[in-house]
Amino acid sequence: MISVSRLNRFAVLAILPLMAVAILAFSRTGNSRAKVQPPREGVLVVASLRGENLVIRDLQVGGPASMLALSGPPHELLAAGGRLYATLGRGNAVLEVEPGAPAVLRSLPLDGEPHGLALSGQDILVTLDRARALVTVDRATFAETGRLDVGDTPHMVAVQAGQAYVVLSREDRLAVAGSTASVPTGSLPESLAIAGGFVVTGDHDARQLSLFDAATLVPLGAVRLGGSPVRVVSVDATHVLVSLGDTSEVVVVDLEAKEVTRRLGVKPHPDGICFSPSGEYVAIVSNAEDAVEVFEVRYWRLALTLQAGAGPGACAWLPNH
């Protein structure tokens, strides 16, 4: 016959594993519900198209945003060497900005609607939508040092290993600047990114990404998105983040698997995407609600929402100095 005391010991031993499971489950639930810490790093800059200014926030220091008035609506932003560069489409200029002041340091007139920006060594490459040109600007002198005719409406440019790739929006093509190499994309390519060995175009009207081998331009297929891509940004060598302007979503795309692996609901008409200097946060700009949503990347939870001027588009997130 089993004694009462032995029965009690058996009961305790049986309950202990269940308690451990319950504690672990509670711990995980608590972690998932823990308040997300807002970022305390870097300087977040948003280009305000309708406001014709830059909205600048030092997230490490906190406090209100600074606004830098410009001579036209800013389209694209590029951070390099602690400075910020901005294209003014209707203003027909590219600017060099000191975000800490903030102040415009230098302005270079470029007729033909400057739009895309990319860094190539010590040079800046600028696309001119209406001039069929890719312009090289020396950062030291801030002067034009070269110009190539690359095709109709060279909207965006990206550089890898000294090679410049340009999307020609009205030709539905991806071209390599300074060569005859080009390949067809989907309809109306407006965005461009390089991730590892992939060159990726965001084809707005085709609602897809077109993938190409960076070394050979061999087509590697397409990824249907279920929405129109506005901007494509590299996450790592095999993944990109894409804002879909007409579905209020940002999606993560696995380039090797050629599939969307995550959909994140955001405010309407998402546009600009920029990662924090640490890579732990990402900012998503809402053109419709004049706002920026900041998510922590590990679990894709909302950490912060900020106002961002009138009609915001591109963004850049610079490290603190």
Secondary structure, 3 states (H helix, E strand, C coil): CCCHHHHHHHHHHHHHHHHHHHHHHHHHHHHHHCCCCCCCCCEEEEEECCCCEEEEEECCCCCCCEEEECCCCEEEEEEECCEEEEEECCCCEEEEEECCCCEEEEEEECCCCEEEEEEECCEEEEEECCCCEEEEEECCCCEEEEEEECCCCEEEEEEECCEEEEEECCCCEEEECCCCCEEECCCCEEEEEEECCEEEEEECCCCEEEEEECCCCCEEEEEECCCCEEEEEECCCCEEEEEECCCCEEEEEECCCCEEEEEEECCCCEEEEEECCCCCEEEEEECCCCEEEEEECCCCEEEEEEECCCCEEEEEEECCC
